[in-house]
Amino acid sequence: MAENGNHPGRARYALRETDQYRLWGECAVVDGFFGEPQHEMYELFGWVPEGAEVRDWVGSRVWLVPDGEELGPWLLEDVDSPKLRPGAESLVLTARDDYQGPPEGYRDRVRVHDGRQWLGSCQEFARIQPAERAVPPIVLKGLAPSDRLQAALAKGTRRALNLEEAVLEIRDDRGEPVAERLLWATVLSWRASDHGTGLIDLKLDAAGFRPVPDYARPVWGKWLTGSPDTVGAWADLDTRRRGVWLDLVRERACRRAHHDRPAGHAYELDGRHITDEPSLYLALGEAVNGPGGYFGSNLDAVDDCLGGTFGYTRPATLLWRDAATARQNLSHMLTPDGRPYDLFTELLNVLTEGGMCTDLA
């Protein structure tokens, strides 16, 4: 998928300030927008599996549960497991994010689950210090610079070229905002662009910018042509990419005004494809707000949406078709610390408390 729009003259990206939201410039192409983010790496020695073999992509949210009650569970996000040599007695996990990760120096036993099943346990746990990797720059190609950016480039001092915290706004082919990314932008270089007269290619040291992973390209490709106009356009995706779809649904919802339907509205949910947690919230969002609609991405968020301003006014009714699919797939889940719970029933309880009477079909 190309990183630019299909319509000449229409800017895919806009670089703005964060505080006053003044524009630095707009462009159709950003080199470095897709890539592989830096991952943390952990090795679990003396690995004892408890279920299916752990390999390749492990899960979007994987919990490490230490022995004892002194420490709570730790969350790793977007977790992979590289292939090891045959006969290896350890398991290696790479994770995109460890902001709730283990304390520095912890090396004792942990048990691991992915929110649905226990994966196994290890006798010794260690963080592997990754090799230092320079953050690659991003290049805004064919950028139409604002007067303010032109003035900064003309001055050329270190202070002038430090654009500080900025927002990179991403738009679809219709010009509607899809998502935003924060970065700390410092100009490294610029030159006249081949994309047109008066345009420049601007290279930025974009500290804090996390590129969109390559596996997410197909999902972003669909959204960049325009928001979905049919229900269930995500149904053929695997769990990992359904999660990407849900992230985009949530990001767009934060930037759009919602018109609440009057009380007493009757909603209908198509439950045929609810086989994992992302699909639960995708189907619910579309039941309330139509194709690409949002109505929460976890139980707390659903509860917030039931309070209003997200297309819903209590009381209302929801006809949940093919509810047995969700009951089968989501009734046996695990909390972060590994206690069993029924996500399907928990959601029904949240909906009931929020004034939505649900009929299961």
Secondary structure, 3 states (H helix, E strand, C coil): CCCCCCCCCCCCEEEEECCCCCEEEEECEEECCEECCCCEEEEEECCEECCCCCCEEEEEEEEEEECCCCCCCEEEEEEEECCCCCCCCEEEEEEEEEEECCCCCCCCCEEEECCCCEEEEECEEEEECCCCCCCCCEEEEEEEECHHHHHHHHHCCHHHHEEEEEEEEEECCCCCEEEEEEEEEEEEEEEECCCCCCCEEEEEEEECCCCEEHHHHHHHHHHHCCCCCCCCCCCCCCHHHHHHHHHHHHHHHCCCCCCCCCCCCEEEEECCCCCCHHHHHHHHHHHHHCCCCCCCCCHHHHHHHHCCCCCCCCCEEEEEECHHHHHHHHCCEECCCCCEECHHHHHHHHHHHCCEEEEEC
